Amino acid sequence: MPQHGESDSRSAVDILIASDRVPANARPDLLTEQDIWAILDKVKDPEVPAVSVVELGIVRAVRWDGKELSIDVTPTYSGCPATELIEELIAEALRAAGFRDPKINQVLTPAWTTDWITDEGKEKLRAFGIAPPQGSSSKMSLLGEPEVITCPHCGSEDTERVSEFGSTACKALYRCKECLEPFDYFKCI
């Protein structure tokens, strides 16, 4: 706490107690489904903060179950360590918009696929220095089809895989032979 005459540099959010985090005058009942999607589109993936959970395609549905807001979320893969945090970030964003107890449902079927990443999300991954998944999740690489991974830094296709796993299990580590920069590649799943 600041002493007499000192200013408090904390933001209003820092000094609110938990019960104050939902504004008393909030009217979530006036928000449209489009408004809710816009709120969710501001929630960033904690492992790849360049993209939102909507751009990653892990938010599958927004619906009302009676008077309760329900959000379906599909993790990028079972066992993803960020799943619980992502669900909490989604719930926190919705509470900040006035929803007291949003229901977050983990939906495992159908399994998430990189095909669900939006085109805008793929471009944001590239701009962030991560090669977005190339092609589809058809699993042709399992049949020996060579993958051509484009460097997100210089655009060269002269790249090599350094490790099957990059900074997270859903990415592989590559190196560009042209610009010599290492980069993560978001694997097709």
DOGUZA-600122 format. One line per field, with one value per residue: residue number from 1; x, y, z negated of N, C-alpha, C, CB in turn; residue in three letters. Coordinates in nm, 2 decimals. Atoms other than C-alpha are relative to their C-alpha. Glycine has a CB too. Example, Ala and Ser with C-alpha at 12.3 -4.5 7.8 and 13.67 -1.06 7.14 Angstrom:
residues 2
mido = 1, 2
n.xx = 0.09, -0.09
n.yy = -0.12, -0.11
n.zz = 0.00, 0.00
ca.xx = 1.23, 1.37
ca.yy = -0.45, -0.11
ca.zz = -0.78, -0.71
c.xx = 0.09, -0.08
c.yy = 0.12, 0.11
c.zz = 0.00, -0.08
cb.xx = -0.10, 0.04
cb.yy = 0.00, 0.05
cb.zz = -0.12, 0.14
nuke = ALA, SER
END
This chain:
residues 189
mido = 1, 2, 3, 4, 5, 6, 7, 8, 9, 10, 11, 12, 13, 14, 15, 16, 17, 18, 19, 20, 21, 22, 23, 24, 25, 26, 27, 28, 29, 30, 31, 32, 33, 34, 35, 36, 37, 38, 39, 40, 41, 42, 43, 44, 45, 46, 47, 48, 49, 50, 51, 52, 53, 54, 55, 56, 57, 58, 59, 60, 61, 62, 63, 64, 65, 66, 67, 68, 69, 70, 71, 72, 73, 74, 75, 76, 77, 78, 79, 80, 81, 82, 83, 84, 85, 86, 87, 88, 89, 90, 91, 92, 93, 94, 95, 96, 97, 98, 99, 100, 101, 102, 103, 104, 105, 106, 107, 108, 109, 110, 111, 112, 113, 114, 115, 116, 117, 118, 119, 120, 121, 122, 123, 124, 125, 126, 127, 128, 129, 130, 131, 132, 133, 134, 135, 136, 137, 138, 139, 140, 141, 142, 143, 144, 145, 146, 147, 148, 149, 150, 151, 152, 153, 154, 155, 156, 157, 158, 159, 160, 161, 162, 163, 164, 165, 166, 167, 168, 169, 170, 171, 172, 173, 174, 175, 176, 177, 178, 179, 180, 181, 182, 183, 184, 185, 186, 187, 188, 189
n.xx = 0.08, -0.08, 0.00, 0.07, -0.07, -0.05, 0.11, 0.01, -0.02, 0.08, 0.12, 0.12, 0.02, -0.09, 0.05, 0.14, 0.01, 0.06, 0.14, 0.02, -0.05, 0.12, 0.06, 0.14, 0.09, -0.02, 0.12, -0.04, 0.12, 0.02, -0.10, 0.04, -0.10, -0.11, -0.07, -0.07, -0.12, -0.10, -0.07, -0.09, -0.11, -0.11, -0.07, -0.12, -0.06, -0.12, -0.12, -0.03, 0.08, 0.03, 0.13, 0.11, 0.06, 0.10, -0.08, -0.05, 0.11, 0.04, 0.14, 0.08, 0.14, 0.05, 0.14, 0.07, 0.08, 0.09, -0.06, -0.14, -0.08, -0.08, -0.10, -0.07, -0.15, -0.07, -0.15, -0.07, -0.02, 0.02, -0.12, -0.06, -0.01, 0.07, 0.14, 0.07, -0.02, 0.08, 0.14, 0.01, -0.01, 0.13, 0.10, -0.03, 0.04, 0.15, 0.03, -0.02, 0.10, 0.12, 0.06, -0.04, -0.05, 0.00, -0.03, -0.09, 0.00, -0.11, 0.06, -0.11, 0.04, -0.12, -0.12, -0.05, -0.09, -0.05, 0.09, 0.10, -0.06, 0.04, -0.10, -0.06, -0.08, -0.12, -0.08, -0.05, -0.11, -0.11, -0.06, -0.05, -0.12, 0.03, 0.06, 0.13, 0.02, 0.01, 0.08, 0.11, -0.04, 0.03, -0.10, -0.07, -0.14, -0.01, -0.02, -0.13, 0.01, -0.09, 0.06, -0.08, 0.04, -0.05, -0.05, 0.08, -0.09, -0.05, 0.08, -0.07, 0.05, -0.12, 0.00, -0.02, 0.05, -0.11, 0.06, 0.14, 0.07, -0.05, 0.02, 0.11, 0.01, 0.07, -0.09, -0.13, -0.11, -0.06, -0.10, -0.01, -0.13, -0.03, -0.03, -0.06, 0.08, 0.09, 0.14, 0.10, 0.10, 0.12, 0.02, 0.14, 0.05
n.yy = -0.12, -0.12, -0.08, -0.13, -0.09, 0.08, 0.04, 0.15, 0.03, 0.12, -0.03, 0.02, 0.15, 0.06, -0.03, 0.05, 0.13, 0.09, -0.03, -0.13, 0.02, -0.01, -0.13, 0.01, -0.05, 0.08, 0.05, 0.10, 0.05, -0.09, 0.03, 0.09, 0.11, -0.06, -0.07, 0.10, 0.05, -0.11, 0.01, 0.12, -0.02, -0.08, 0.09, 0.06, 0.13, -0.03, 0.05, -0.08, -0.11, -0.07, 0.04, 0.02, 0.14, 0.01, 0.01, 0.14, 0.09, 0.09, -0.03, 0.07, -0.04, -0.09, 0.02, -0.02, 0.11, -0.08, -0.14, 0.02, 0.00, 0.13, -0.01, 0.12, -0.01, 0.12, -0.02, 0.03, 0.14, 0.04, -0.01, -0.13, -0.06, -0.14, 0.01, -0.06, -0.14, -0.06, 0.00, -0.10, -0.13, -0.02, -0.03, -0.13, -0.11, -0.01, -0.07, -0.14, -0.05, 0.00, 0.13, 0.04, 0.14, 0.07, 0.14, 0.03, 0.14, 0.06, 0.09, 0.07, 0.06, 0.04, -0.05, -0.12, 0.02, -0.13, -0.05, -0.10, -0.13, -0.09, -0.05, -0.11, 0.06, 0.05, -0.11, -0.05, 0.10, -0.03, -0.13, 0.02, 0.08, 0.15, 0.05, 0.06, 0.13, -0.01, 0.12, 0.04, 0.10, 0.13, 0.10, 0.05, 0.02, 0.13, 0.09, -0.03, -0.12, -0.10, -0.13, -0.12, -0.10, -0.13, -0.08, -0.12, -0.12, -0.04, 0.05, 0.11, 0.14, 0.07, 0.01, 0.14, 0.03, 0.02, 0.08, 0.03, -0.08, -0.14, -0.06, 0.07, 0.13, -0.02, -0.06, 0.06, -0.10, 0.00, -0.10, -0.04, 0.01, -0.13, -0.11, 0.06, -0.03, 0.11, -0.04, 0.11, 0.03, 0.06, 0.12, 0.04, 0.10
n.zz = 0.00, 0.00, 0.12, -0.01, -0.10, -0.12, -0.09, -0.02, -0.14, -0.04, -0.08, 0.07, 0.01, 0.10, 0.13, 0.02, 0.06, -0.09, -0.02, -0.08, -0.14, -0.09, 0.03, 0.05, -0.10, -0.12, -0.06, -0.10, -0.07, -0.11, -0.10, -0.11, -0.01, -0.06, 0.11, 0.08, -0.08, 0.00, 0.13, -0.01, -0.09, 0.07, 0.09, -0.07, 0.04, 0.09, -0.06, -0.12, 0.03, -0.12, -0.06, 0.10, 0.01, -0.11, -0.12, 0.01, -0.03, 0.11, 0.05, -0.10, 0.00, 0.10, 0.00, 0.12, 0.06, 0.09, 0.02, 0.02, -0.12, -0.01, -0.10, -0.03, -0.03, -0.03, 0.02, -0.12, 0.00, 0.14, 0.08, -0.02, 0.14, 0.00, -0.01, 0.11, 0.00, -0.10, 0.05, 0.11, -0.06, -0.07, 0.11, 0.05, -0.10, 0.01, 0.13, -0.01, -0.09, 0.08, 0.02, 0.13, 0.00, -0.13, 0.01, -0.10, -0.02, -0.08, -0.10, -0.06, -0.12, -0.07, 0.05, -0.07, -0.12, -0.04, -0.11, 0.06, 0.02, -0.11, -0.09, 0.08, 0.10, -0.07, -0.03, 0.13, 0.03, -0.08, 0.04, 0.13, -0.02, 0.00, -0.13, 0.02, -0.07, -0.15, -0.05, 0.09, 0.09, -0.07, 0.05, -0.11, 0.04, 0.06, -0.11, -0.06, -0.08, 0.06, 0.03, -0.03, 0.10, -0.04, 0.11, 0.02, 0.01, -0.14, -0.10, -0.07, 0.03, 0.03, 0.15, 0.05, 0.14, 0.10, 0.10, -0.01, 0.10, 0.02, 0.13, 0.05, -0.07, -0.13, -0.10, -0.03, -0.02, -0.13, -0.03, -0.14, -0.05, -0.08, 0.09, 0.11, 0.12, 0.05, 0.01, 0.03, -0.10, 0.06, -0.07, -0.04, 0.09
ca.xx = 0.00, 0.13, 0.22, 0.06, 0.15, 0.26, 0.06, -0.06, 0.07, -0.16, -0.44, -0.80, -0.81, -0.52, -0.71, -1.06, -1.16, -1.29, -1.66, -1.60, -1.46, -1.81, -1.94, -2.27, -2.42, -2.31, -2.59, -2.46, -2.82, -2.79, -2.49, -2.54, -2.37, -2.15, -2.05, -1.96, -1.74, -1.57, -1.49, -1.35, -1.14, -0.95, -0.85, -0.49, -0.34, -0.09, 0.16, 0.13, 0.01, 0.00, -0.33, -0.66, -0.84, -1.10, -0.83, -0.68, -1.02, -1.05, -1.37, -1.62, -1.96, -2.13, -2.48, -2.73, -2.85, -3.15, -3.00, -2.65, -2.39, -2.21, -1.89, -1.75, -1.37, -1.17, -0.80, -0.54, -0.45, -0.53, -0.28, -0.21, -0.07, -0.24, -0.59, -0.70, -0.54, -0.71, -1.05, -0.98, -0.88, -1.20, -1.41, -1.23, -1.29, -1.66, -1.68, -1.53, -1.80, -2.06, -2.13, -2.12, -2.07, -2.00, -2.00, -1.69, -1.73, -1.43, -1.54, -1.30, -1.50, -1.43, -1.07, -0.91, -0.73, -0.50, -0.75, -0.96, -0.70, -0.83, -0.65, -0.59, -0.46, -0.21, -0.09, -0.05, 0.16, 0.38, 0.43, 0.51, 0.79, 0.61, 0.55, 0.18, 0.06, 0.10, -0.15, -0.41, -0.42, -0.46, -0.16, 0.00, 0.34, 0.27, 0.29, 0.63, 0.51, 0.79, 0.68, 0.80, 0.80, 0.84, 1.06, 0.84, 1.14, 1.26, 1.01, 1.26, 1.15, 1.51, 1.45, 1.53, 1.37, 1.61, 1.37, 1.03, 0.94, 0.98, 0.89, 0.57, 0.47, 0.24, 0.53, 0.85, 1.18, 1.31, 1.61, 1.62, 1.92, 1.89, 1.87, 2.00, 1.72, 1.56, 1.18, 0.89, 0.66, 0.30, 0.25, -0.05, -0.26
ca.yy = 0.00, 0.35, 0.57, 0.91, 1.14, 0.85, 0.75, 0.39, 0.26, -0.05, -0.06, -0.07, -0.45, -0.51, -0.36, -0.51, -0.80, -1.11, -1.02, -0.68, -0.83, -0.86, -0.51, -0.46, -0.28, -0.55, -0.66, -0.98, -1.06, -0.77, -0.92, -1.10, -1.43, -1.22, -1.00, -1.32, -1.45, -1.10, -1.14, -1.49, -1.37, -1.14, -1.44, -1.54, -1.88, -1.88, -2.08, -1.88, -1.54, -1.42, -1.60, -1.62, -1.93, -1.85, -1.82, -2.16, -2.31, -2.46, -2.27, -2.49, -2.35, -2.07, -2.13, -2.06, -2.35, -2.18, -1.87, -2.02, -1.93, -2.25, -2.26, -2.57, -2.60, -2.87, -2.89, -2.90, -3.25, -3.46, -3.39, -3.04, -2.86, -2.53, -2.67, -2.58, -2.24, -2.17, -2.27, -2.04, -1.75, -1.79, -1.80, -1.49, -1.29, -1.38, -1.29, -0.96, -0.91, -0.97, -1.34, -1.47, -1.84, -1.93, -2.30, -2.42, -2.77, -2.97, -3.15, -3.42, -3.55, -3.47, -3.43, -3.09, -3.06, -2.79, -2.76, -2.56, -2.28, -1.98, -1.83, -1.52, -1.73, -1.90, -1.56, -1.44, -1.76, -1.68, -1.32, -1.44, -1.66, -2.00, -2.18, -2.26, -2.60, -2.66, -2.88, -3.06, -3.31, -3.59, -3.78, -3.82, -3.78, -4.11, -4.27, -4.13, -3.82, -3.55, -3.24, -2.91, -2.65, -2.29, -2.07, -1.80, -1.56, -1.56, -1.77, -2.04, -2.40, -2.51, -2.62, -2.92, -3.07, -3.04, -3.21, -3.37, -3.15, -2.77, -2.54, -2.73, -3.09, -2.96, -2.80, -2.93, -2.75, -2.66, -2.47, -2.27, -2.35, -2.02, -1.77, -2.01, -1.91, -2.18, -2.18, -2.38, -2.55, -2.61, -2.97, -3.09, -3.28
ca.zz = 0.00, 0.07, -0.21, -0.27, 0.03, 0.26, 0.56, 0.62, 0.95, 0.95, 1.20, 1.10, 1.18, 0.94, 0.65, 0.71, 0.50, 0.67, 0.62, 0.79, 1.11, 1.26, 1.29, 1.10, 1.40, 1.65, 1.89, 2.06, 2.16, 2.41, 2.59, 2.92, 3.01, 3.24, 2.94, 2.75, 3.04, 3.04, 2.67, 2.73, 3.02, 2.78, 2.57, 2.67, 2.67, 2.37, 2.57, 2.89, 2.79, 3.15, 3.22, 3.04, 2.93, 3.20, 3.47, 3.35, 3.40, 3.05, 2.96, 3.13, 3.02, 2.83, 2.71, 2.44, 2.22, 2.06, 1.90, 1.88, 2.14, 2.26, 2.46, 2.63, 2.64, 2.81, 2.69, 2.97, 2.85, 2.54, 2.27, 2.39, 2.07, 2.17, 2.18, 1.83, 1.85, 2.18, 2.03, 1.73, 1.96, 2.16, 1.84, 1.71, 2.03, 2.01, 1.64, 1.72, 1.98, 1.71, 1.73, 1.37, 1.43, 1.79, 1.85, 2.04, 2.19, 2.31, 2.63, 2.75, 3.04, 3.31, 3.23, 3.31, 3.64, 3.77, 4.06, 3.81, 3.78, 3.97, 4.26, 4.04, 3.77, 4.01, 4.12, 3.76, 3.69, 3.98, 3.88, 3.53, 3.67, 3.66, 3.98, 4.00, 4.09, 4.46, 4.64, 4.45, 4.18, 4.44, 4.28, 4.62, 4.45, 4.27, 4.61, 4.69, 4.87, 4.81, 4.63, 4.77, 4.49, 4.58, 4.36, 4.20, 4.19, 4.56, 4.74, 4.85, 4.89, 4.83, 4.47, 4.25, 3.94, 3.64, 3.39, 3.40, 3.10, 3.08, 2.80, 2.75, 2.84, 3.12, 3.30, 3.46, 3.47, 3.81, 3.95, 4.27, 4.48, 4.67, 4.38, 4.12, 3.87, 3.65, 3.64, 3.50, 3.74, 3.62, 3.71, 3.91, 3.67
c.xx = 0.09, -0.01, -0.06, 0.09, 0.06, -0.12, 0.01, 0.01, -0.08, -0.12, -0.12, -0.03, 0.08, -0.06, -0.15, 0.01, -0.08, -0.15, -0.02, 0.04, -0.11, -0.07, -0.15, -0.10, 0.01, -0.14, 0.04, -0.12, -0.02, 0.11, -0.05, 0.10, 0.13, 0.09, 0.08, 0.12, 0.11, 0.08, 0.10, 0.12, 0.11, 0.08, 0.12, 0.04, 0.12, 0.13, 0.04, -0.09, -0.03, -0.14, -0.10, -0.05, -0.10, 0.08, 0.06, -0.11, -0.04, -0.13, -0.09, -0.15, -0.02, -0.15, -0.05, -0.07, -0.09, 0.06, 0.15, 0.08, 0.10, 0.09, 0.07, 0.14, 0.06, 0.15, 0.07, 0.04, -0.02, 0.13, 0.07, 0.01, -0.07, -0.15, -0.08, 0.02, -0.08, -0.15, -0.02, 0.00, -0.13, -0.11, 0.02, -0.04, -0.15, -0.05, 0.02, -0.10, -0.14, -0.07, 0.05, 0.06, -0.01, 0.04, 0.10, 0.00, 0.12, -0.06, 0.12, -0.03, -0.08, 0.13, 0.04, 0.09, 0.06, -0.08, -0.09, 0.07, -0.04, 0.11, 0.08, 0.09, 0.13, 0.09, 0.07, 0.12, 0.12, 0.07, 0.07, 0.13, -0.02, -0.06, -0.13, 0.00, -0.02, -0.07, -0.11, 0.04, -0.03, 0.09, 0.08, 0.15, 0.02, 0.03, 0.13, 0.00, 0.09, -0.08, 0.09, -0.05, 0.07, 0.05, -0.09, 0.08, 0.03, -0.08, 0.06, -0.06, 0.12, 0.02, 0.03, -0.05, 0.12, -0.05, -0.15, -0.08, 0.07, -0.03, -0.12, -0.02, -0.08, 0.08, 0.13, 0.10, 0.07, 0.11, -0.01, 0.14, 0.04, 0.04, 0.07, -0.08, -0.07, -0.14, -0.08, -0.09, -0.12, -0.04, -0.14, -0.05, -0.14
c.yy = 0.12, 0.07, 0.14, 0.09, -0.08, -0.04, -0.15, -0.03, -0.12, 0.05, -0.03, -0.15, -0.06, 0.02, -0.04, -0.13, -0.09, 0.03, 0.12, -0.02, 0.00, 0.13, -0.01, 0.04, -0.08, -0.06, -0.10, -0.05, 0.09, -0.03, -0.11, -0.12, 0.06, 0.08, -0.10, -0.05, 0.11, 0.00, -0.11, 0.02, 0.09, -0.09, -0.07, -0.13, 0.03, -0.05, 0.07, 0.12, 0.09, -0.03, -0.02, -0.14, -0.02, -0.03, -0.14, -0.10, -0.09, 0.04, -0.05, 0.05, 0.10, -0.01, 0.03, -0.13, 0.06, 0.14, -0.01, 0.00, -0.12, 0.02, -0.13, 0.02, -0.13, 0.03, -0.04, -0.15, -0.04, 0.00, 0.13, 0.07, 0.13, -0.01, 0.07, 0.15, 0.07, 0.01, 0.11, 0.14, 0.04, 0.04, 0.14, 0.11, 0.01, 0.06, 0.15, 0.07, 0.00, -0.14, -0.06, -0.14, -0.07, -0.14, -0.03, -0.16, -0.04, -0.11, -0.07, -0.07, 0.09, 0.06, 0.13, -0.03, 0.14, 0.06, 0.10, 0.14, 0.09, 0.05, 0.12, -0.05, -0.05, 0.12, 0.06, -0.09, 0.03, 0.13, -0.01, -0.09, -0.15, -0.03, -0.07, -0.13, 0.01, -0.12, -0.02, -0.11, -0.14, -0.11, -0.06, -0.02, -0.13, -0.10, 0.03, 0.12, 0.11, 0.13, 0.12, 0.11, 0.13, 0.08, 0.12, 0.13, 0.05, -0.06, -0.12, -0.13, -0.09, -0.01, -0.14, 0.00, -0.03, -0.10, -0.02, 0.09, 0.14, 0.05, -0.06, -0.13, 0.01, 0.07, -0.08, 0.11, -0.02, 0.11, 0.03, -0.01, 0.12, 0.11, -0.04, 0.02, -0.13, 0.05, -0.12, -0.02, -0.06, -0.12, -0.02, -0.11, -0.04
c.zz = 0.00, -0.13, 0.03, 0.10, 0.12, 0.08, 0.01, 0.14, 0.04, 0.08, -0.08, -0.01, -0.11, -0.14, -0.03, -0.07, 0.09, 0.03, 0.08, 0.14, 0.10, -0.03, -0.04, 0.11, 0.13, 0.05, 0.11, 0.08, 0.13, 0.11, 0.10, 0.00, 0.07, -0.10, -0.08, 0.08, 0.00, -0.13, 0.00, 0.09, -0.06, -0.10, 0.07, -0.05, -0.09, 0.06, 0.13, 0.00, 0.13, 0.06, -0.12, 0.00, 0.11, 0.13, 0.01, 0.03, -0.12, -0.07, 0.11, 0.00, -0.12, 0.00, -0.14, -0.04, -0.11, -0.01, -0.02, 0.13, 0.00, 0.12, 0.02, 0.04, 0.03, -0.01, 0.13, 0.00, -0.15, -0.07, 0.02, -0.14, -0.01, -0.01, -0.11, -0.01, 0.11, -0.04, -0.10, 0.07, 0.07, -0.10, -0.06, 0.09, 0.00, -0.13, 0.01, 0.08, -0.07, -0.02, -0.13, 0.00, 0.14, -0.01, 0.12, 0.01, 0.09, 0.09, 0.07, 0.13, 0.08, -0.05, 0.08, 0.11, 0.03, 0.12, -0.06, -0.03, 0.11, 0.08, -0.07, -0.11, 0.05, 0.03, -0.12, -0.05, 0.07, -0.04, -0.14, 0.00, -0.01, 0.13, -0.02, 0.06, 0.14, 0.05, -0.10, -0.09, 0.06, -0.04, 0.11, -0.04, -0.07, 0.11, 0.08, 0.09, -0.07, -0.03, 0.04, -0.09, 0.04, -0.12, -0.02, 0.00, 0.14, 0.11, 0.08, -0.03, -0.03, -0.15, -0.04, -0.14, -0.09, -0.11, 0.03, -0.09, -0.01, -0.14, -0.07, 0.08, 0.13, 0.11, 0.01, 0.02, 0.13, 0.01, 0.15, 0.05, 0.08, -0.10, -0.13, -0.13, -0.04, -0.01, -0.04, 0.12, -0.07, 0.08, 0.05, -0.09, 0.05
cb.xx = -0.10, -0.04, 0.15, -0.01, 0.11, 0.08, 0.02, -0.14, 0.15, -0.04, 0.00, -0.12, 0.04, 0.13, 0.02, -0.07, -0.07, 0.01, -0.07, 0.08, 0.08, -0.09, 0.01, -0.02, 0.02, 0.10, -0.09, 0.07, -0.12, 0.01, 0.13, -0.02, -0.06, -0.05, -0.10, -0.09, -0.05, -0.07, -0.10, -0.08, -0.06, -0.06, -0.09, 0.11, 0.03, -0.02, -0.01, -0.04, 0.06, 0.11, 0.02, -0.12, -0.06, -0.08, 0.11, 0.06, 0.03, 0.12, -0.02, -0.01, -0.10, 0.05, -0.04, -0.10, 0.10, -0.01, -0.06, 0.03, 0.09, -0.09, 0.11, -0.08, 0.07, -0.03, 0.05, 0.13, 0.15, -0.07, 0.10, -0.08, 0.14, 0.05, -0.04, 0.05, 0.15, 0.01, -0.03, 0.11, 0.12, -0.05, 0.00, 0.15, 0.05, -0.06, 0.08, 0.14, -0.01, -0.10, 0.04, -0.12, -0.08, 0.09, -0.13, 0.15, -0.14, 0.11, -0.09, 0.04, -0.08, -0.02, 0.11, 0.06, -0.07, 0.15, -0.08, -0.05, 0.16, -0.08, -0.06, -0.11, -0.07, -0.03, -0.08, -0.11, -0.05, -0.04, -0.11, -0.10, 0.10, -0.10, 0.10, -0.11, -0.11, 0.14, 0.09, -0.13, -0.08, 0.01, -0.08, -0.01, 0.04, -0.12, -0.12, 0.05, -0.14, 0.12, -0.03, -0.02, 0.05, -0.10, 0.15, -0.07, 0.12, 0.14, -0.04, 0.15, -0.08, 0.13, -0.13, 0.15, -0.10, 0.04, 0.03, -0.03, -0.01, -0.06, -0.02, -0.14, -0.08, -0.13, 0.03, -0.01, 0.10, -0.10, 0.14, -0.06, 0.01, -0.13, -0.12, 0.14, -0.09, 0.05, -0.05, -0.08, 0.05, -0.12, 0.04, 0.00, 0.00
cb.yy = 0.00, 0.09, 0.02, 0.08, 0.07, -0.12, 0.06, -0.05, -0.02, -0.08, -0.08, 0.06, -0.06, 0.07, 0.14, -0.01, 0.01, -0.14, 0.01, 0.11, -0.12, -0.12, 0.09, 0.09, 0.15, -0.11, 0.11, -0.11, 0.01, 0.14, -0.06, 0.07, -0.11, 0.10, 0.08, -0.11, -0.03, 0.13, -0.01, -0.12, 0.07, 0.11, -0.11, 0.10, -0.09, -0.05, -0.15, -0.09, 0.09, -0.03, -0.13, 0.10, -0.02, 0.13, 0.10, -0.02, -0.09, 0.01, 0.16, -0.14, -0.12, 0.16, -0.14, 0.11, -0.11, -0.07, 0.06, -0.13, 0.13, -0.12, 0.11, -0.09, 0.08, -0.05, -0.09, 0.09, -0.04, -0.14, -0.11, 0.09, 0.01, 0.08, -0.14, -0.06, 0.04, -0.08, -0.13, -0.01, 0.01, -0.13, -0.11, 0.01, -0.04, -0.14, -0.07, 0.03, -0.07, 0.09, -0.10, 0.00, -0.09, 0.08, -0.09, 0.05, -0.04, -0.06, 0.08, -0.11, -0.14, 0.02, -0.11, 0.10, -0.07, -0.02, -0.12, -0.06, -0.01, 0.12, 0.05, 0.09, -0.12, -0.08, 0.11, 0.01, -0.14, 0.01, 0.11, -0.07, 0.04, -0.03, -0.10, 0.10, -0.08, 0.02, -0.12, -0.03, 0.01, 0.02, -0.10, 0.09, 0.11, -0.04, 0.00, -0.12, 0.06, 0.02, 0.01, 0.04, -0.05, 0.08, 0.04, -0.01, -0.03, -0.03, 0.10, 0.00, -0.05, 0.06, 0.06, -0.03, -0.11, 0.13, 0.06, -0.15, -0.07, 0.09, 0.15, 0.08, -0.09, 0.07, 0.15, -0.10, -0.01, 0.02, -0.04, 0.14, -0.13, 0.04, 0.08, 0.05, 0.11, -0.06, 0.06, 0.04, -0.10, 0.11, -0.12, -0.04, 0.04
cb.zz = -0.12, 0.12, -0.06, -0.13, -0.07, -0.05, 0.14, -0.07, 0.02, -0.13, 0.13, 0.07, 0.14, 0.00, -0.04, 0.14, -0.14, -0.05, -0.13, -0.07, 0.01, -0.02, 0.13, -0.12, 0.03, -0.02, 0.06, -0.07, -0.09, -0.04, -0.07, 0.13, 0.09, 0.12, -0.09, -0.04, 0.14, 0.03, -0.11, 0.04, 0.13, -0.08, -0.06, -0.01, 0.12, -0.13, 0.02, 0.13, -0.10, 0.11, 0.08, 0.02, -0.14, 0.01, 0.01, -0.13, 0.12, -0.10, -0.02, -0.03, -0.01, 0.03, 0.04, 0.01, -0.06, -0.14, -0.13, -0.07, 0.01, 0.02, -0.03, 0.10, -0.11, 0.14, -0.11, 0.01, 0.04, 0.00, 0.04, 0.10, -0.03, 0.12, 0.01, -0.13, 0.03, 0.13, -0.05, -0.10, 0.10, 0.08, -0.11, -0.03, 0.14, 0.02, -0.11, 0.06, 0.13, 0.06, 0.12, -0.09, -0.10, 0.10, 0.01, -0.03, 0.07, -0.10, 0.10, -0.10, -0.02, 0.15, 0.01, -0.10, 0.12, 0.04, 0.06, -0.13, -0.01, -0.07, 0.13, -0.06, -0.07, 0.12, 0.07, -0.10, 0.02, 0.15, -0.01, -0.10, -0.10, -0.12, 0.07, 0.05, -0.07, 0.06, 0.01, 0.08, -0.13, 0.14, -0.08, 0.12, -0.10, -0.08, 0.10, 0.08, 0.01, 0.09, -0.15, 0.16, -0.14, 0.08, 0.03, -0.14, -0.07, 0.01, 0.10, -0.03, 0.12, 0.07, -0.06, 0.00, 0.00, -0.06, -0.14, -0.03, -0.13, 0.11, 0.02, -0.01, -0.09, -0.03, -0.04, 0.12, -0.12, 0.11, -0.05, 0.02, 0.10, 0.07, -0.03, -0.02, 0.03, -0.14, 0.12, -0.13, 0.11, 0.00, -0.09, 0.15, -0.15
nuke = MET, PRO, GLN, HIS, GLY, GLU, SER, ASP, SER, ARG, SER, ALA, VAL, ASP, ILE, LEU, ILE, ALA, SER, ASP, ARG, VAL, PRO, ALA, ASN, ALA, ARG, PRO, ASP, LEU, LEU, THR, GLU, GLN, ASP, ILE, TRP, ALA, ILE, LEU, ASP, LYS, VAL, LYS, ASP, PRO, GLU, VAL, PRO, ALA, VAL, SER, VAL, VAL, GLU, LEU, GLY, ILE, VAL, ARG, ALA, VAL, ARG, TRP, ASP, GLY, LYS, GLU, LEU, SER, ILE, ASP, VAL, THR, PRO, THR, TYR, SER, GLY, CYS, PRO, ALA, THR, GLU, LEU, ILE, GLU, GLU, LEU, ILE, ALA, GLU, ALA, LEU, ARG, ALA, ALA, GLY, PHE, ARG, ASP, PRO, LYS, ILE, ASN, GLN, VAL, LEU, THR, PRO, ALA, TRP, THR, THR, ASP, TRP, ILE, THR, ASP, GLU, GLY, LYS, GLU, LYS, LEU, ARG, ALA, PHE, GLY, ILE, ALA, PRO, PRO, GLN, GLY, SER, SER, SER, LYS, MET, SER, LEU, LEU, GLY, GLU, PRO, GLU, VAL, ILE, THR, CYS, PRO, HIS, CYS, GLY, SER, GLU, ASP, THR, GLU, ARG, VAL, SER, GLU, PHE, GLY, SER, THR, ALA, CYS, LYS, ALA, LEU, TYR, ARG, CYS, LYS, GLU, CYS, LEU, GLU, PRO, PHE, ASP, TYR, PHE, LYS, CYS, ILE
END
